């Protein structure tokens, strides 16, 4: 069978049978599935996972993505192979794991493997990073490893890369991926892109629910501020968040996003 692969799917208030990702993984050969459940409502996911022969880890509430990842790593402690991170609404093609195994076997020096992830607007990941600035790659743009970053969806990491390392639980949802890859580079761990394609819906492409976007902006503001502060870029963080608050405020015709930034969960809370 070769390299062991463990697919970790984090779900939030979603029944496993309704998850696009888990439906894709159902029956995947040679892949261990671990569901980490951040749900705050009863879903019946534990029994469903037992019927499927999947590992199930209830978090007992929504404590964020970083804590969910670290709990999964505790489950996998002592195992060899590769862990792959998934959300609950990404379709995983049948050839994804074959491509991952092939790339991992051919590149034993690479610690982190990232696929191509597309959303409604085009290529979402991998992307370009310099300091705290993350942007999409331009068409046919080549990027050096020092400037590459990627999102968590479909990211595959050799378990040995986590020896002496855990995700920063100061992050709740956003920029966990970019912070992790930054740390990998600082630890001398190589990052590679492999020939697999995933498609994902990106929440920032659609704005039709004010309350939902207020919650997301509050979370994003705290996480992004933390990321920028870790690089000594507080000013960049504030002006980026300010620009986003203006954009969302114009969409919804409200000052509530600016209010969050100035007094409730924005950069000012992260001194």
N, C-alpha and C positions, 0 to 999 in steps of 0.2 A: 504493500500500500504506500510505502514511502513516508513522507512527512505527515505527521498528525496535524490536523486543522480543527480548530474550535471556533465556531461562529457564535458570537455573543450578540444577542438582540435585546436592546433596551426598549421596553414598552411602557407607555403611560396612558392609563385609563382606556386601554384598547384590549379587546378580547383577542387572544392569540389566533383564533380561527378567522378573524377579520384582518389580520396583518398581512399586507402584500408580501413583506419580506419572509415571514414564516411560511406562507403558502409556497413561496419559491424554494425554500429550504427543505420542505417536506419531501423526504425520499432522497435527499442528496447523499450520494455514496461516499463513505469515508470521512464524513464531517460530523463532529460532535456539536450539538446545539445546546446552548445555555441561554435561557431567558431570564433577564434581570428585570423585575417588575417594580416600577416606580409608581404604580397606580394608587390613587387615593379613594377608589370606589371598588366594590366587589366585582370581580370579572370572571371567576371560575377558572382562571388561567392555570392554577396549580394542578387541578385534576386533568385539565386538557393536556398539559405537558407530560404528566405521568402516563397518560394513554399513548402519547406519541413516543415515549422513551427518551424525552428530553430532560435535561437538568433544569430545575426551576429555583430561582432565588428571589423571594419576596423581600423588598426593602422596607415594607411597613410604612410607606409614605413616599412622597416625592422629595428626595434629598439631593437631587441634582445628578448630572451626568458623571461628573468626576468621581463622586462617591460610588455610583453604580459600577463604573469601570474598575475601581479599586476592589469592590466586593467581588467582581468577577475574577480578578487576578488572584484573590485569596482562594477562590474555588479551584483555580487552575494551578495553584502553587505545587511545585514538585513535578509538574508535567513538562515534557519537551514538545516542541512543535511551534505552531503559529496560531495566534489569536487574531480573529477578524472582527472588527467592530461594525455593527449595523444598527440603523434606526428601524422603525417598524413599517415604513412605507416605501421601501426601495425594492424594485423587482430585480432579482439576482438571476442572470442568465445561466443556463446549464453548463456553459464552458468556462465560467468564472474560476472555479476552483482548479480545473485542469490547467488553466493559464497560470494561476498562482503557483501551483506545485512546480510547474515547469520552470518558471522564473526563479523560484526559491532554490531549486536544485542546481540551476545553471549559474546562480550568483550567490554563493555561500557567504560572500563578504557583505551583502546587503542585509540590514537589520529591519528596515521598514519598506513595505511595498505599497504603492498607491495606484489605484486604477484611474481611468478617465471617467469623470462623472459629468453628465450633461443635465441641464435643466431646461426650462422653457426658453431661456435667453441664449443658450449655447453652452460652451465648455465652462463648467463651474470649478472643476478641480482636476489636476493640480493647478496652482496659481502662483503668482509672483509676490514675494515679500521683501521689503527693505525697511529695516527698523520696525515700526509698528504699522506701516502702510501695506495693506494687502489688496491686490487687484487681480482681475481676470487676465489670463494670457491673451495677447493679441493673436490674430490668425497666423499660424506657422511660426510663432515666436519661440525661440530657443532660450532656455533659462539654465544658468549654472546652478549646481547643487546648493551653493550657499544662499541662493535667492529663491529656492523652491519651497513651497508649502502646499498643504492640501487639507481637505476637510476629513472628518472622521469616517464618513460613509464609505464602507468597503476597504478602509485602511487595514492592512495586515502587518502584524509585528511579530518577530520571533520572540518567544517567551523569555529567552535568555537576555533580551534587551531590557527587561524589567528587573533584573537583579539589582537590588539596592535602590530601586526607583519606584515611585508611585505618582499618580496624577495629583496635581495640586488641587486640593478640595476647597480652596478659596474661590475657585471658579464654579459656577452653577451649571451653565449650559454653553455659552459662547466662548470662542477662542481657546478652548481646551486643546483642540487639535493643533493650532498654530503654536501654542506654548509648548506642547509636547515635542513637536518637530524641532523647534528652536533648541530645546534641551537635548534632543538627540544629537544635533550638530555639535553642540558644546561638549557632549560626551564622546565625540568621535565616531558616532554610529552613522552608517551610510543610508541614504534614502534613494529608492529607485522607483521608476514608473513602469508598470507592467501592462501587457497588451490585453486589457479587459475593459469593457464599457458598461457603466451603470447609468441608470436614469432616475432622477430624483425631482420631486417638486420642491421648489425653494420658496420658503414663506415670504421672503422679502420682495418677491415678484408680484404679490397680490395683497391689496389693502382694502378690505371690505367689512372689517369688524373692529370698531373703535376700542372696545374693552379688551379684546384679545391683543391688539397692537400696543395698547398702553402697558399691559403686562409684559409683553415681549421687549418693549423698549426699556422698561425698568431693569429687566434682567440683563439685556445687552449693555446698557450703560454701566452697570456695576462690573460686568466681566471685562468689557473693553477697557474701562478705566484701569482695572487691575493689570491687564496686559501692558498697557502703555506705561504705567508707573514702574513696572518691572524693568522697563528699558529706559527709564528716565525721560519719558516723552509725555509728560502731563499736559503740556500746552497743545500738542498735536491731538491728544485724546479729547480734550475739551472742545476744540474747534470742529473735530470730526463729529462728535455727538451733537454739538450745536447745529451743524448743518443738517444732520438727520432729523433733529427735532423740528427744524423749520420745514423741511420737506413733508414730514408727516402732519405737522400742524396745518400746512396748506391743503393737504389732501382732505383732512377732516374738518378744517376750519375751526381749530381749537388751539388754545395756548397750553393745554394739559401736558403735552410732551415737553415743552420748555419748562414747565413747572416741576416735572420729574427731574430734569437735568439740574435745575438750580437748587432744589431743596430736598428731593426725595429719591435717593437711589442713583444719582449721577456721579460725576467725577468728584464732586464736593464731598461725598461720603467716604472717599478712599484716601484720606490724608496719610 
